[in-house]
Amino acid sequence: MYRLLAIDLDGTLLTPPPQKIITSRTRTALCQAAEMGIVIVIATGQTLSVLQNVCAGLPLSAPQIIENGAVIADIQSGAILHEKLLPIEYILPTLEILQKLGLYRAYHTHALVYVDKNTPRARNWYRPPVLPAVEVDDVASLYPQPCIKVAGIGEASSLREKRFELEKHFAGQLYVTQSSFDILECLHPAVSKGNALSTIAADLDIPPEQVMAFGDNHNDIGMLQFAGFGVAMGNAHEEVKAAADYVTLSNVEDGVAVAIEEMILFQSG
């Protein structure tokens, strides 16, 4: 029996842009699972305020995973329960190499996200009432403000190659991951969705074999591997599908709801 569902947000729980909503079918499946006593954890690279707004009304009483695992928070109160910031000595070197790779950069603080001027789609990242990303001439000017993570934004066609380059450059020093088709992220070396999920499961005394996880991108792989049952979306990249135990339908086709219905709700009936 599964006691915890860990679910990525963009590309998984949400429908594709521009709508990016949780469908009524998916909401119903999550609520029914929660009524059975199953813990629901959203695991996202997004900020706390995004999660609080997008997931309003969902039965989320447990700690939630935000900023790709750099922060674990109670989204009802906004209280931060666990946090690992980007080590200060790596902030400027990370910003420098992202610039050399031809990427626009984002600097995540607790209050706001700052981006280089003219960063593609930056003005459309967040919807009101979430505060928009703030464009500045040079995000390095934010240093030494505490930094949750640094992100690089670029062309999808070359981003995975640049991720491999960053992984090699920062091996053993930082966690490098890809959270969407056009975004790379650099975080504290102990940070990942998988590590955050492990922390939450341990706090709740839930063993990995009683965890089911859902995801679609590189930053979800650790979470899928930690869980007793890892589910990749039909729209997931092939490297994610290869790490999963099962591939469900896409986020256009309510893939999360379908898997919950088939493997949890209908089984219990």
ZALUMRO-674222 format. One record per residue (C-alpha): residue number from 1; residue in three letters; x negated, y, z. Coordinates in steps of 0.05 Angstrom, whole numbers, plus 5000, padded with zeros to 4 digits. Layout:
REM ZALUMRO-674222
    n  res     u     v     w
  NUM  ALA     X     Y     Z
...
//
This chain:
REM ZALUMRO-674222
    n  res     u     v     w
    1  MET  5000  5000  5000
    2  TYR  4975  5070  4983
    3  ARG  4976  5121  5039
    4  LEU  4943  5180  5004
    5  LEU  4950  5210  4935
    6  ALA  4895  5257  4912
    7  ILE  4914  5296  4850
    8  ASP  4876  5346  4807
    9  LEU  4914  5408  4787
   10  ASP  4896  5436  4717
   11  GLY  4902  5384  4662
   12  THR  4933  5334  4710
   13  LEU  4989  5358  4755
   14  LEU  5004  5420  4713
   15  THR  5030  5420  4642
   16  PRO  4983  5451  4590
   17  PRO  4975  5526  4580
   18  PRO  5009  5573  4573
   19  GLN  5064  5545  4617
   20  LYS  5020  5509  4669
   21  ILE  5078  5486  4713
   22  ILE  5095  5426  4756
   23  THR  5155  5393  4723
   24  SER  5218  5375  4762
   25  ARG  5204  5301  4749
   26  THR  5134  5307  4779
   27  ARG  5159  5347  4839
   28  THR  5212  5294  4852
   29  ALA  5161  5238  4849
   30  LEU  5115  5274  4898
   31  CYS  5171  5289  4946
   32  GLN  5195  5217  4944
   33  ALA  5124  5192  4957
   34  ALA  5118  5240  5016
   35  GLU  5185  5215  5044
   36  MET  5153  5146  5045
   37  GLY  5098  5174  5090
   38  ILE  5046  5181  5036
   39  VAL  4998  5240  5045
   40  ILE  4993  5287  4984
   41  VAL  4926  5322  4973
   42  ILE  4915  5370  4915
   43  ALA  4842  5371  4893
   44  THR  4826  5431  4850
   45  GLY  4770  5477  4827
   46  GLN  4818  5535  4836
   47  THR  4821  5584  4894
   48  LEU  4862  5579  4957
   49  SER  4910  5633  4934
   50  VAL  4923  5597  4868
   51  LEU  4939  5533  4904
   52  GLN  4985  5568  4953
   53  ASN  5025  5599  4896
   54  VAL  5026  5543  4844
   55  CYS  5041  5489  4895
   56  ALA  5092  5526  4937
   57  GLY  5148  5479  4957
   58  LEU  5108  5415  4952
   59  PRO  5102  5371  5014
   60  LEU  5029  5389  5029
   61  SER  5019  5381  5104
   62  ALA  4949  5352  5100
   63  PRO  4884  5390  5087
   64  GLN  4876  5408  5013
   65  ILE  4814  5409  4969
   66  ILE  4798  5474  4934
   67  GLU  4738  5505  4898
   68  ASN  4718  5434  4875
   69  GLY  4709  5411  4946
   70  ALA  4668  5470  4972
   71  VAL  4728  5487  5016
   72  ILE  4778  5443  5051
   73  ALA  4836  5484  5077
   74  ASP  4905  5483  5108
   75  ILE  4944  5519  5054
   76  GLN  5004  5532  5099
   77  SER  4963  5575  5147
   78  GLY  4904  5591  5101
   79  ALA  4856  5564  5154
   80  ILE  4790  5538  5127
   81  LEU  4774  5471  5159
   82  HIS  4709  5453  5123
   83  GLU  4664  5495  5079
   84  LYS  4597  5490  5044
   85  LEU  4574  5554  5009
   86  LEU  4524  5557  4952
   87  PRO  4455  5562  4986
   88  ILE  4434  5635  4983
   89  GLU  4366  5619  4953
   90  TYR  4399  5588  4892
   91  ILE  4448  5644  4876
   92  LEU  4402  5688  4833
   93  PRO  4365  5630  4799
   94  THR  4432  5599  4780
   95  LEU  4458  5664  4752
   96  GLU  4393  5673  4713
   97  ILE  4394  5605  4679
   98  LEU  4468  5611  4662
   99  GLN  4452  5677  4627
  100  LYS  4393  5645  4590
  101  LEU  4440  5590  4566
  102  GLY  4485  5644  4536
  103  LEU  4541  5635  4585
  104  TYR  4586  5687  4617
  105  ARG  4584  5682  4693
  106  ALA  4632  5681  4751
  107  TYR  4615  5694  4824
  108  HIS  4666  5665  4873
  109  THR  4672  5699  4941
  110  HIS  4725  5687  4994
  111  ALA  4764  5748  4974
  112  LEU  4756  5754  4899
  113  VAL  4726  5723  4836
  114  TYR  4679  5769  4798
  115  VAL  4660  5758  4725
  116  ASP  4614  5789  4674
  117  LYS  4648  5842  4632
  118  ASN  4682  5814  4570
  119  THR  4684  5743  4597
  120  PRO  4732  5704  4551
  121  ARG  4803  5696  4579
  122  ALA  4781  5723  4647
  123  ARG  4841  5770  4649
  124  ASN  4887  5710  4640
  125  TRP  4857  5663  4692
  126  TYR  4904  5683  4748
  127  ARG  4977  5701  4747
  128  PRO  5009  5751  4796
  129  PRO  5013  5751  4855
  130  VAL  4943  5721  4853
  131  LEU  4892  5777  4847
  132  PRO  4858  5779  4779
  133  ALA  4784  5766  4767
  134  VAL  4744  5830  4773
  135  GLU  4700  5848  4714
  136  VAL  4632  5878  4730
  137  ASP  4571  5896  4688
  138  ASP  4527  5844  4722
  139  VAL  4553  5793  4772
  140  ALA  4483  5788  4801
  141  SER  4497  5856  4833
  142  LEU  4543  5819  4882
  143  TYR  4483  5784  4913
  144  PRO  4474  5771  4972
  145  GLN  4549  5767  4986
  146  PRO  4567  5696  5009
  147  CYS  4581  5655  4947
  148  ILE  4626  5594  4945
  149  LYS  4603  5576  4874
  150  VAL  4576  5604  4810
  151  ALA  4609  5586  4744
  152  GLY  4587  5591  4672
  153  ILE  4638  5603  4617
  154  GLY  4623  5586  4544
  155  GLU  4641  5550  4480
  156  ALA  4672  5481  4489
  157  SER  4632  5452  4432
  158  SER  4565  5461  4468
  159  LEU  4585  5461  4541
  160  ARG  4573  5388  4557
  161  GLU  4502  5393  4529
  162  LYS  4490  5454  4572
  163  ARG  4518  5416  4632
  164  PHE  4467  5360  4621
  165  GLU  4412  5414  4618
  166  LEU  4436  5445  4684
  167  GLU  4442  5377  4717
  168  LYS  4370  5362  4699
  169  HIS  4345  5431  4720
  170  PHE  4380  5429  4789
  171  ALA  4374  5353  4802
  172  GLY  4375  5342  4877
  173  GLN  4385  5416  4890
  174  LEU  4456  5433  4868
  175  TYR  4520  5398  4847
  176  VAL  4534  5415  4774
  177  THR  4600  5397  4744
  178  GLN  4649  5415  4689
  179  SER  4719  5435  4711
  180  SER  4751  5451  4643
  181  PHE  4735  5452  4569
  182  ASP  4698  5519  4577
  183  ILE  4675  5523  4650
  184  LEU  4613  5495  4685
  185  GLU  4604  5502  4760
  186  CYS  4544  5502  4807
  187  LEU  4556  5487  4880
  188  HIS  4523  5464  4945
  189  PRO  4490  5396  4933
  190  ALA  4536  5361  4984
  191  VAL  4599  5388  4950
  192  SER  4645  5349  4904
  193  LYS  4718  5330  4903
  194  GLY  4697  5259  4919
  195  ASN  4660  5280  4982
  196  ALA  4717  5325  5004
  197  LEU  4767  5269  4994
  198  SER  4722  5222  5034
  199  THR  4722  5273  5091
  200  ILE  4798  5281  5091
  201  ALA  4810  5206  5087
  202  ALA  4763  5194  5145
  203  ASP  4796  5249  5187
  204  LEU  4864  5216  5173
  205  ASP  4836  5146  5185
  206  ILE  4856  5123  5115
  207  PRO  4808  5074  5081
  208  PRO  4789  5085  5008
  209  GLU  4829  5024  4985
  210  GLN  4892  5059  5007
  211  VAL  4877  5121  4965
  212  MET  4901  5134  4894
  213  ALA  4868  5192  4856
  214  PHE  4886  5227  4791
  215  GLY  4842  5270  4746
  216  ASP  4824  5291  4675
  217  ASN  4755  5323  4676
  218  HIS  4683  5312  4698
  219  ASN  4694  5343  4766
  220  ASP  4746  5289  4782
  221  ILE  4700  5229  4770
  222  GLY  4673  5225  4841
  223  MET  4744  5227  4868
  224  LEU  4767  5172  4821
  225  GLN  4707  5129  4841
  226  PHE  4719  5140  4916
  227  ALA  4792  5121  4912
  228  GLY  4814  5049  4914
  229  PHE  4852  5063  4850
  230  GLY  4829  5118  4803
  231  VAL  4878  5142  4749
  232  ALA  4855  5182  4689
  233  MET  4904  5224  4649
  234  GLY  4918  5207  4577
  235  ASN  4889  5275  4559
  236  ALA  4825  5262  4599
  237  HIS  4756  5263  4568
  238  GLU  4729  5194  4551
  239  GLU  4676  5197  4607
  240  VAL  4732  5205  4657
  241  LYS  4773  5148  4628
  242  ALA  4712  5103  4633
  243  ALA  4707  5118  4708
  244  ALA  4780  5103  4722
  245  ASP  4817  5039  4738
  246  TYR  4877  5059  4697
  247  VAL  4897  5110  4644
  248  THR  4967  5140  4650
  249  LEU  5003  5185  4601
  250  SER  4981  5257  4588
  251  ASN  5001  5318  4628
  252  VAL  5049  5335  4572
  253  GLU  5085  5269  4585
  254  ASP  5089  5272  4662
  255  GLY  5032  5223  4669
  256  VAL  5025  5234  4744
  257  ALA  5099  5222  4756
  258  VAL  5100  5161  4711
  259  ALA  5042  5128  4750
  260  ILE  5073  5144  4818
  261  GLU  5140  5117  4796
  262  GLU  5112  5053  4767
  263  MET  5060  5037  4820
  264  ILE  5091  5064  4883
  265  LEU  5165  5083  4880
  266  PHE  5191  5026  4838
  267  GLN  5147  4976  4875
  268  SER  5177  4997  4941
  269  GLY  5247  4990  4914
//
